Amino acid sequence: MIGDALIATQWAEQLTPDGHPSKPSLLNNLGNSLLRRFQQHGDMTDLNQSVLKLQEAVQLTPDGHPDKPSWLNNLGKSLLTRFEQLGDMTDLNQSSVLKFQEAVQLTPDGHPFKPSLLKNLGSSLITRF
């Protein structure tokens, strides 16, 4: 099932030209699908591709875009997962924690998603110690 969803999302991403307003959303969906497939099958290629696609989604999305905090959170989760697999502190210190922090900063107080972002930030900070 995840394989079919992943194939469809990859195809949509490939057919969408750079600069198209839907491109970051497709990249985010593709990154999330790759992370889910990694969680099911354990193939590090999927996890590494997840990080790359989510990084691209974040880079293509301007600050102030309503989806950017969510996409930063997704990138943080993929980086935290990769840290848990490989133990590379760069994924944790310079990437995961920073992405969660940026997501929190871009989300206004009172937003219903902010507690979840703060929880993920706290988890990544605890993991660092």
C-alpha positions as CSV (number, residue, x, y, z in Angstrom):
1,M,0.0,0.0,0.0
2,I,2.7,2.5,0.9
3,G,4.6,1.4,-2.2
4,D,1.6,2.5,-4.4
5,A,1.3,5.8,-2.7
6,L,5.0,6.4,-3.0
7,I,5.0,5.6,-6.7
8,A,2.1,8.0,-7.3
9,T,3.8,10.7,-5.3
10,Q,7.1,10.3,-7.0
11,W,5.4,10.5,-10.4
12,A,3.5,13.6,-9.4
13,E,6.7,15.2,-8.1
14,Q,8.6,14.4,-11.3
15,L,5.8,15.8,-13.5
16,T,5.6,19.0,-11.5
17,P,8.0,21.7,-12.9
18,D,10.3,23.6,-10.6
19,G,8.7,26.8,-9.5
20,H,5.2,25.4,-9.5
21,P,3.4,26.3,-6.3
22,S,2.5,22.7,-5.6
23,K,6.2,21.5,-5.7
24,P,7.0,22.0,-2.0
25,S,3.8,20.2,-0.9
26,L,4.6,17.2,-3.2
27,L,8.2,17.1,-1.9
28,N,6.9,17.1,1.7
29,N,4.4,14.3,0.9
30,L,7.2,12.3,-0.8
31,G,9.5,12.8,2.1
32,N,6.9,11.6,4.6
33,S,6.1,8.6,2.4
34,L,9.7,7.6,2.2
35,L,10.0,7.9,6.0
36,R,7.0,5.6,6.5
37,R,8.5,3.1,4.1
38,F,11.8,3.2,6.0
39,Q,9.9,2.6,9.2
40,Q,8.3,-0.5,7.6
41,H,11.3,-1.9,5.8
42,G,14.4,-0.4,7.3
43,D,16.1,0.6,4.0
44,M,18.4,3.5,4.8
45,T,18.1,4.7,1.2
46,D,14.5,5.6,1.9
47,L,15.5,7.5,5.1
48,N,18.2,9.4,3.3
49,Q,15.9,10.3,0.4
50,S,13.2,11.4,2.9
51,V,15.7,13.9,4.4
52,L,16.7,15.2,1.0
53,K,13.1,15.6,-0.2
54,L,12.0,17.3,3.0
55,Q,15.0,19.6,2.9
56,E,14.1,20.6,-0.6
57,A,10.5,21.3,0.4
58,V,11.6,23.5,3.3
59,Q,14.1,25.4,1.1
60,L,11.4,26.1,-1.6
61,T,9.0,27.4,1.0
62,P,9.2,31.0,2.2
63,D,9.0,32.0,5.8
64,G,5.4,33.1,6.5
65,H,3.9,30.2,4.4
66,P,1.4,28.5,6.6
67,D,2.8,25.0,5.9
68,K,6.4,25.8,6.6
69,P,6.4,24.9,10.3
70,S,4.8,21.6,9.6
71,W,7.3,20.8,6.9
72,L,10.2,21.8,9.3
73,N,8.7,19.5,11.9
74,N,8.6,16.6,9.3
75,L,12.2,17.3,8.4
76,G,13.1,17.3,12.1
77,K,11.5,13.9,12.6
78,S,13.4,12.4,9.6
79,L,16.6,13.8,10.9
80,L,15.9,12.6,14.4
81,T,15.1,9.1,13.0
82,R,18.4,9.1,11.1
83,F,20.3,10.1,14.2
84,E,18.7,7.2,16.1
85,Q,19.8,4.8,13.3
86,L,23.4,6.1,12.7
87,G,24.3,8.1,15.8
88,D,25.6,11.0,13.8
89,M,25.4,14.0,16.1
90,T,25.2,16.4,13.2
91,D,21.7,15.1,12.4
92,L,20.7,15.8,16.0
93,N,22.6,19.0,16.9
94,Q,22.7,21.0,13.7
95,S,19.7,19.7,12.0
96,S,16.9,18.1,14.0
97,V,17.0,20.5,17.0
98,L,17.4,23.5,14.7
99,K,14.5,22.5,12.5
100,F,12.2,21.9,15.5
101,Q,13.3,25.3,16.9
102,E,12.6,27.1,13.7
103,A,9.2,25.4,13.4
104,V,8.3,26.6,17.0
105,Q,9.5,30.1,16.2
106,L,7.4,30.3,13.0
107,T,4.3,29.1,14.8
108,P,2.3,31.8,16.7
109,D,1.4,31.2,20.3
110,G,-2.1,29.8,20.6
111,H,-1.8,27.8,17.4
112,P,-3.2,24.3,17.9
113,F,0.0,22.7,16.3
114,K,2.4,24.5,18.7
115,P,2.2,22.0,21.6
116,S,3.1,19.2,19.3
117,L,6.1,21.2,17.9
118,L,7.3,21.9,21.4
119,K,7.0,18.3,22.4
120,N,9.1,17.3,19.4
121,L,11.7,20.0,20.2
122,G,11.8,18.8,23.8
123,S,12.3,15.2,22.7
124,S,15.2,16.1,20.4
125,L,16.8,18.1,23.2
126,I,16.5,15.3,25.7
127,T,17.9,12.9,23.1
128,R,21.0,15.1,22.9
129,F,21.8,14.3,26.5
